[in-house]
Amino acid sequence: MAMQTIKMPDIGEGIAEVELVAWHVKVGDMVVEDQILADVMTDKATVEIPSHVAGTVVSLNAAVGQVVAVGTEIIHIEATGSSQQEDAPLAATAVTVAAVAMAAAKPAPAAKPAPAPERPAANPVATAISPATVQVPGTVQANARPIAAPAVRQRAWELGIELASVKGTGPAGRITQADLTAFSPASATGTAPTQVPNSSYVDSYSRNKDVRYRVLETQEAIPVIGLRRKIAQKMQDAKRRIPHFTYVEEIDVTELEDLRTRLNSRHGATQGRLTLLPFLIRAMVLAVRDHPEVNARYNDDSNEVTRFAAVHLGLATQTPGGLMVPVIRHAEALDLWACAAAVLRTSEAARSGKASREDLSGSTITLTSLGALGGIVSTPVINHPEVAIVGTNRIVERPMIKGGLVVARKMMNLSSSFDHRVVDGMHAAEFIQQMRGYLECPGTLLV
């Protein structure tokens, strides 16, 4: 047998380091060729790292959430057979790119979570995992955080059980669902509970007859890793680099909604139903023709603005893993139904985890909408390095003065943010007012 070292491969595209977001194996596991060992995240995509050998996992040299440089040794495997070469490089063809949201949203299976690697007693190879996260089965380290899968923690919280009081029977002392089922507060304290079977609650009623509520005192530190970390970094970077200003205008969408209803009634069964988004996209595309300064990117390093003739529209989309921005390419060439199909295709790809890295990059301006949850006003964050983002708020029917009469109209606000280094306030206002003109006279969108 030979000891094999798998190093972090060169993902390409100039990527020098990645973040480890999940281990699919643990120390002592038997693996086969092409079995997925770990998931790592680049700027926008998750990459699966497979094994090029069959054998036994000896050590894991990186922790979940750790940023690892290309070429770093991440795992040692004692290979079966004698034909393997020590420290053989990882085959480049074994890397498969998946969508970001799948790795971030996919919970670890409750029956076999990815535990902190344990050190085999007979093996001298040390792991790079922090000792604070390693436990020997049947023991509990002082001040060590109980090891349990997210699903187990959620159930413990719902049952009012403190995980520190539960003895884990899983690998490395991991607490399992069966441990929660078998646990009772009396077994941990030696006495039966009086009122609340949860040491994390304080029964305020027993101390103060006027206070009849229990106070939850448990705290849990949740690591910010994977897609959530990328979102945090991107938002922080955008707010730090870009001097935002937001412009809000109200729009009467009564005629637009009437037109949308008629079009859906006539063509919905054959061409697909239209939401509000295709009309907004069409209005943005037409307004960009006269205001190319908003369809641009700002390069902070070279202090250069690049304007684009094509509109590659980013569509801010909420996914199970977090916010993603799939791109509708050449939106300027699409009619209303083509826009509707593109919106459905890109958003579904992002939510289902089928969006590729190319699908999530290259936008020149972004549209964001929370639909009925859009509120009255918002201050959207620009998708760096773009210079503009258009946000929609919810539609509200309210009384308006029209022709000297009080009438019910459907009103909606547009809340849009701009990079003040590139877009002046007057130009931003003119751009939104032009969009307003198209949306309040929706027949012009079809010309």
N, C-alpha and C positions, 0 to 999 in steps of 0.2 A: 504494500500500500504506500501511497505517496501523499504528502500534504500539499493541497492545492490552495492557492490564494486567488481570490477574485477581487479585482480592483474596480473602482468606479470608472466605467467606460467613458470615452469621449462622445457625448451626445451629438456634437456638431453645432453649427451656427454660432461658433465662438463662445459657447457656454463653458465657463471655467469652474463653476461649482453648482451643486444642486442641494435640495433639502430632502432628507430621508423622511418619508411620511408614513411608511408601514413596513413591518417585517412579516413575511408569510411563513417563516420557519423559526425554530428555536434551537438552542444548543442540544445536541443529542438526536435531532431528527435525521431520518434517512431521506435523501433527496435523489432524484433521477435527473438525467440530462434534460435540459430545456424546462425544468420546473421553475416556476416564478419564485424568486427568493425575496424580493423587496420591491417597493414602489418608491420612486424618487420624483421630485417635482422640479421642473424648470420654471421659467417665468410664467408660462401659461399652460403647460401640458404635463401630464403624469407619464412617466416612463417606467416600464416594468423591467426589472433586472433578472434574467434567467440564469440558471446554472449550466455550465458547459461540461460538467462532470457529474458522475453518480458517486455517492458516498455518504459520509456522516458529518453533520455540522459540528465543528469543534469550537468555533468562537464567532461571535458577532462583534465587529469592531466599530460600530456606530449606533447611537441611540436615536429613537424616533424624535424628530424635530431638529436634529443636528444638521448643520450645513457642512457638506462634504465636498472637498475639491476633487476634480477629475484626476484619476491616478491613485487615489487613496485606497489602501487595502480595507475592504469592508467586511469580508467574511473568509474564514478558513474552513476547508472541507478536506476530511481524510478520504481520499478517493479509493474506490474499490478497483482492483486490478493493478497491473504493473506497467501499463502502457502510457499512463498519463505523465505529462511533463510537469514538474514542480513550477509553481508560479505561472502557469499557462495563462495567456491573456484571454479575456472574454471575447467571444465571437461577436463581431459587430452586427451580424445579421440577426442576432437573437433578441435585439431590442425592439419592442413594440410600443408605439405611442397610443395612449388612450386619452379620453377627454378628462379635463381637470375635475369636473364635478363628480365623476364616478368614484375616484379615490377619496375625495373629501367627504362625499355623502354616504359612502358605503360603510356601515358599521361593522366592527369586528364580530364574527360569529360567536354567540354566547358559549357554545360548547367547546370551541377551540380558539380562544383569543390569542393575540400575539403577545406573550408574556415577556417580562424583562429577562434577558438571557441569564441562565444559571451556570456557575463554573463547575465542570465535572471534577470529581474528587481526584480521579486518576490522571487527569490531563494537565500538563504544565502550561498549555497555551492560555494566556490571559485574554480576557475580553476588555473592550474599551468602554463598556457600560459603567456608569457611575456606581460605586459600591452601595450607595444609598438605595438603589432600585433593585438590588439582588437579595434574595432570601433563600435560605436552605429549607427544603420541605420540612414542615413540622415545627419550625421556629419562627419567632416574631422579633425583628430587630427593634431596638429602642428607637423611638421617634420615627420609625419607618412608616410611610403612608401605606395603608392597606392596599394590596394589589387586587383589583377587580375590574371586570369589563364594564363599559358604560351602561349596558343594560342591567347589570347587577347593581350598580350604584343607583340607577334610577328606581329599581324596585325596592332597594333598601330605604331610599328616601321616602317612597310612597308608604312603606310599612312602618316607618318611624324607627328603623334599626340603625344603630351606630356601627359602622363597619369595623371600627377598632375593637369592638367587643366580640366579633365573630371570628372563630378559628377557621382558617381556610384549609381545605383538604386537597386543593388542586396543586398543579406544579408550582414550585417555589412559594408555597403557602398562599396561592391565589384563592380568593373567595369565589365560590360557584353559586349557581342558583340553588343547588341542593343544600348547600351550607345555610343559605338564608331560610329555606323551608324548615330545616332541622333546628334552627336557632330559636331560643326563647330567652327573654331577659332574665328569667329566674336562673337559668343555667350560667349566666355570666356573672350575676351578682350574688347568687346563693339565696336570694329571697324573692318572693313573688312581688310583682309590681303592684303598687297601690292604685294609681290612677292612670298614668301615662306610660305605656310600654316603650318609651324612647328616651334615652338619657340626654338627647339633644334638645328636648323640650323643657321649658320651665313652667310649672303650673302656677301662674300668677294668682289664680283664684285662691289658693291656699294661703297666700301671704296678704292679699288685699281683696276683701270681699267685693269691692267696687270694680275690680278688673277681672273680666270673665274670659280673657283670651290667653292662649298659650303663645309664648314667644319662641320662635325657632332660632337656635344659636349656631347651628352647623354652618361651617364655611368649607368651600371646595375650590381649590385652585385648578383651573382648566388651562392646559398649555395651548397657546395660540400657534398652531402649526398648519402646514399644508396650504390649502386654498385660502383659509381664513387669514393666515399670515400674509399671503400675497396681496389679498384685498387691503389689509391694513397698511402694508408698505406702500401700495399704489395710491391709496387715499391720502396718506401722510405726505407722500412725495408731491402729489398734485397740489395740495393746500400750501405746502411750503414753497414750491417753485412758482405757482401761478397767482398773480394778484387778481382774484375773482371780483366781479361785480355782477349783480343780478338785476334783471329788468323784468317786471311783471306787467302784463296787459290782459284785460278781460275781452272775451270774444263771444259774440252771439252765434251759437251753433244751431239755432232752431232750424234754419233752412237746410243746413248740412245734415242734421239728423233726419229730417223729412226726406231728403234725397237718398240718404243711405237706406232708409226703410223701403222706399220705392224700388231701388236697385236690387235689394235683397229679395223683395217680393217677386220681381220679374226675372232676375237672373241667378238668384241664390242657388236654385236646384241644379243648374247646369254649370255655372262658373264659380261657385263657392260664395259663401257669405262674406260680406265686408264688415270689418270693425272700423273703429275710428282711426286706427293707426295708418292704414293706406292713404287716407285723405291727408293726414298730417305729413306723411313722408312726401307725398306729391306736392304739397304746399311748400315744404322746405326746399325741395329740389328746384322748384320754379323761382323761389326767392333767392336762392344761392346764385342763380344766373346773374343777377344784378348786384350781388354782394359777395364776391369771391373771397373777400377777406375773412369770412367766417368759416369757409371750407378750407382750412389750412392747418399746418403744424408748425410749432415753434421749436427750433433747435437751441437749447440753452447753451450748449458748448460753443457753437459757431455763431450764435446770435443771428440766425438766419431763419426767415419765414418762407415756407414752401406752400404755395397755393396749388390746388388741384382742380383740373377741369372736370374730372370724374367725381361723382359723389359716392364714396364708399361709406355707407351709413351704419354706424354702430347702434345696436338696439340693446339697451340695458335690460337684462333679463334676470329675474330671480330664479335660482335653481336650488335643489335640496342642499347643495354644498355651499351656496353663497352667490354673490352677484357676479355675473359674467356678461361680456359684451360681444356677442356674435355679430358678424359683419354681413350686411347686404351689399354686395358689390354692384357697382354701376346702377345705383338706384335711379339715376337720371334717365335710364332707358326703359323703365318699367311703367306700365299703366296701372290703374287701380287694382285690377285682379292679379296682375303679376306681382305687385307689391304685397297683396294679401297672402299669396302663395309663398313669397319669400319670407315674410314675417313668420308664418306658420312653420316653414321648413327650418329656419335658423334657430328659432326659439325652442322647438322640439328637440333639435340636435343638441342644444346646450343642456336642456333639462334631462335628457336621457343619457348624456355622457358620450354622444357620438360626434361631437364637434371636434375637428382637428385643430392643430396649432394655427394653420392658415385661416381657418374659419373664425379664429378669435383675435386676429391681428390685422392691421392695415387700415383701420377706420380713419375717416377724415373729419367727421362731425357725428355727434351722438344724439339720439332721441331716447328719453326716459319717460316712462309712464307707470303710475301705480293704479290706474283705472279708478274704480270707485273709492279706493283708499287714498287717492291723491291729495286730499285735503283742499284747502283754499289757496295756500301759497307755499312754495318750497324754495330752497336754495340749492339746486343740484351742483354737484362737484364735477368739474371738467375732467374728461377722460384724457389725461396727459399722454402725449404731447399735443393734443388737439387744442383749439382755441375757443370752442363754443359747444354748448350743450343745450338742447331745447327740452324743457320738462312740461308735462301737462298735468293739470289738476282736475278734480272731479267735475262733472257736469251737474249744475244745480238749476232747477227751475225756480225763478223768482220774478217779482213784478218789476217791469221796466216801463219807462215813458217812450212811447213810439207814436208819432203823429199827434201828439197832444193827449194821448190816451194811455191809461195804465193797462198794460197787457202782460200776460205771462210769457216769459221767454226762457229758453234754455241757455244758460251762460256757463262759460268755462274760462279759467285763467291759464295763460301760458307763463310759466316761471322759467326764465332762461338765464344761464350764466355765461360770461365771456371773459377772455384773457385781456385785461386792460392794457397790456404791453402791445397788443396787436390790434384790438378792436376798440375804437372810440365809442363813447356813449351814444352819440348821434347815429353812428352807423348801426349799432346794435338795435336802437329804437326803430330805425328805418327798416331793418331786416324783419323784425317782429311785426311791424305794421303792415309790411307787404304780405307776410304770411296771414295776418288777420284779414286782409282784403280778399285773398283767395278763399279762406275758410268761410267768411260771411257771405260770399257770392260763389257757392261751390260749383256752379256750372262752368266757371272759368278753369277749374281743374281738369275738365274734360276736353278743353279746346286744344 
